[in-house]
Amino acid sequence: MAELVPAGIAGIGHFVPEQVIDNEWFTKTLDTSDEWIQQRTGIVERRWLRDDEKPCDMFVGAGKMAMEDAGVNPEDIDMIVIGTVSGDYTAPSAACIVQARLGLPKCGAFDVAAACSGFMYALAVGSQFIETGRYKNVLVIGGDAMSRMIDKQDRSTVVLFGDGAGAVVLQPHATCKQGLIEDIHIGADGEGAKYIIRPRGGAGDPMTHEILDERSHYITMEGRPVYRFAASKMIWLLDWAMQGQDPDKLGWMIPHQMNRRILEQATSHLGIPPEKVLHNISKYGNTSSGSVPILMSEGYHKGLYEKDTYLVLGAFGCGLTWAGARILW
Ligand SMILES: CC(C)(COP(=O)(O)OP(=O)(O)OC[C@H]1O[C@@H](n2cnc3c(N)ncnc32)[C@H](O)[C@@H]1OP(=O)(O)O)[C@@H](O)C(=O)NCCC(=O)NCCS
């Protein structure tokens, strides 16, 4: 077997819609309050696409920024993979729409469906194509338009989610000399599918007027079990990522932004100083697959990452799915 080609991160970008929805906005129609939302989740506001905007607008914006940052042209890209469960269409994939809009060559283009873990799953897939030596530039995007999948009348889910996307360009590490992807883990437990689900309206139970009336095509969630799952997986993942590594080399934790309380509990349990944990949940809420790459992009463009330190990425979500990565900057 040929030797593996270590993969690196050559460029990073992100895109969030302009429209800001603050917590007060929900109090016009729902029995909720800014205080409840902030206390239970840490969310102050989130971004939602306007009616005339589409999810692929965000994927294109994030992809463009990552390509510019990496200094690559559209014709350099060998493959595009998008982690999303909310493309513009059920079919074709978002990746095909974005490939055409970015003017990429007629390269492989496909989506990976792993909900909030989508970007990390897509990163795992994309990095394999670099590591085998097959490709030199892979565009990996993660993002979701959760505002298009939640029930605006359900106070227990609607306040949690936002829209957004992030992206990276992967290259052989020898070329880009930064962001060495040392290890990636992906996992899932399909027994937990019922905890976050769009119960009806999929191909297993196609859309009817009855489904629309009962609103069962929107996401439903059992908050408590999901909370417990995310908290325990977060602890497990951080442990996994730094096992056998020098703890002083931990630069930044970049966790999925689902709930500020979960993040604080997990990091304090592990004794990780809060100043090593990036977060932006107060501004964007939970953007599903967009969460980790947006956070990673913001930290990178603020110049926070130091050479020879680790970034630890972790995501959890619907499926149930989870994923982690250790990146040597
Ligand atoms: C959703 C979540 C914030 C709820 O917080 P919680 O402390 O677990 O609260 P509970 O579910 O016990 O609900 C407490 C009460 O608040 C109510 N409530 C729910 N949403 C509310 C809102 N937006 N405003 C006011 N009250 C609300 C509930 O109806 C419940 O009322 P009840 O006791 O009369 O039944 C929390 O469970 C959570 O974050 N879970 C993980 C969700 C997640 O991250 N999902 C995505 C995974 S990627």
PDBQT file of the ligand as one rigid body, heavy atoms in Angstrom, charges set to zero:
ROOT
HETATM    1  C1  LIG A 401     -33.842  22.350  25.144  1.00  0.00    +0.000 C 
HETATM    2  C2  LIG A 401     -33.176  22.673  26.474  1.00  0.00    +0.000 C 
HETATM    3  C3  LIG A 401     -32.539  24.059  26.401  1.00  0.00    +0.000 C 
HETATM    4  C4  LIG A 401     -34.249  22.705  27.551  1.00  0.00    +0.000 C 
HETATM    5  O1  LIG A 401     -33.672  22.990  28.797  1.00  0.00    +0.000 OA
HETATM    6  P1  LIG A 401     -34.046  22.085  30.066  1.00  0.00    +0.000 P 
HETATM    7  O2  LIG A 401     -33.399  22.694  31.235  1.00  0.00    +0.000 OA
HETATM    8  O3  LIG A 401     -33.695  20.667  29.714  1.00  0.00    +0.000 OA
HETATM    9  O4  LIG A 401     -35.592  22.303  30.161  1.00  0.00    +0.000 OA
HETATM   10  P2  LIG A 401     -36.771  21.221  30.082  1.00  0.00    +0.000 P 
HETATM   11  O5  LIG A 401     -36.742  20.452  28.805  1.00  0.00    +0.000 OA
HETATM   12  O6  LIG A 401     -36.718  20.432  31.342  1.00  0.00    +0.000 OA
HETATM   13  O7  LIG A 401     -38.018  22.145  30.064  1.00  0.00    +0.000 OA
HETATM   14  C5  LIG A 401     -38.351  22.901  31.171  1.00  0.00    +0.000 C 
HETATM   15  C6  LIG A 401     -39.604  23.677  30.880  1.00  0.00    +0.000 C 
HETATM   16  O8  LIG A 401     -39.278  24.757  29.996  1.00  0.00    +0.000 OA
HETATM   17  C7  LIG A 401     -40.251  24.815  28.967  1.00  0.00    +0.000 C 
HETATM   18  N1  LIG A 401     -39.675  25.424  27.770  1.00  0.00    +0.000 N 
HETATM   19  C8  LIG A 401     -39.130  24.817  26.689  1.00  0.00    +0.000 A 
HETATM   20  N2  LIG A 401     -38.729  25.740  25.814  1.00  0.00    +0.000 NA
HETATM   21  C9  LIG A 401     -39.022  26.939  26.344  1.00  0.00    +0.000 A 
HETATM   22  C10 LIG A 401     -38.845  28.274  25.911  1.00  0.00    +0.000 A 
HETATM   23  N3  LIG A 401     -38.271  28.567  24.733  1.00  0.00    +0.000 N 
HETATM   24  N4  LIG A 401     -39.251  29.258  26.740  1.00  0.00    +0.000 NA
HETATM   25  C11 LIG A 401     -39.817  29.020  27.925  1.00  0.00    +0.000 A 
HETATM   26  N5  LIG A 401     -40.023  27.770  28.383  1.00  0.00    +0.000 NA
HETATM   27  C12 LIG A 401     -39.609  26.747  27.598  1.00  0.00    +0.000 A 
HETATM   28  C13 LIG A 401     -40.661  23.387  28.764  1.00  0.00    +0.000 C 
HETATM   29  O9  LIG A 401     -41.943  23.344  28.149  1.00  0.00    +0.000 OA
HETATM   30  C14 LIG A 401     -40.696  22.861  30.183  1.00  0.00    +0.000 C 
HETATM   31  O10 LIG A 401     -41.895  23.255  30.747  1.00  0.00    +0.000 OA
HETATM   32  P3  LIG A 401     -42.711  22.252  31.708  1.00  0.00    +0.000 P 
HETATM   33  O11 LIG A 401     -41.767  21.975  32.846  1.00  0.00    +0.000 OA
HETATM   34  O12 LIG A 401     -43.909  23.057  32.072  1.00  0.00    +0.000 OA
HETATM   35  O13 LIG A 401     -42.979  21.052  30.877  1.00  0.00    +0.000 OA
HETATM   36  C15 LIG A 401     -32.110  21.613  26.840  1.00  0.00    +0.000 C 
HETATM   37  O14 LIG A 401     -32.734  20.397  27.165  1.00  0.00    +0.000 OA
HETATM   38  C16 LIG A 401     -31.117  21.386  25.745  1.00  0.00    +0.000 C 
HETATM   39  O15 LIG A 401     -30.363  22.258  25.383  1.00  0.00    +0.000 OA
HETATM   40  N6  LIG A 401     -31.073  20.157  25.213  1.00  0.00    +0.000 N 
HETATM   41  C17 LIG A 401     -30.178  19.839  24.139  1.00  0.00    +0.000 C 
HETATM   42  C18 LIG A 401     -30.776  20.370  22.857  1.00  0.00    +0.000 C 
HETATM   43  C19 LIG A 401     -29.780  20.380  21.734  1.00  0.00    +0.000 C 
HETATM   44  O16 LIG A 401     -28.668  20.787  21.905  1.00  0.00    +0.000 OA
HETATM   45  N7  LIG A 401     -30.228  19.949  20.564  1.00  0.00    +0.000 N 
HETATM   46  C20 LIG A 401     -29.438  19.942  19.402  1.00  0.00    +0.000 C 
HETATM   47  C21 LIG A 401     -28.416  18.878  19.488  1.00  0.00    +0.000 C 
HETATM   48  S1  LIG A 401     -27.263  19.022  18.246  1.00  0.00    +0.000 SA
ENDROOT
TORSDOF 0
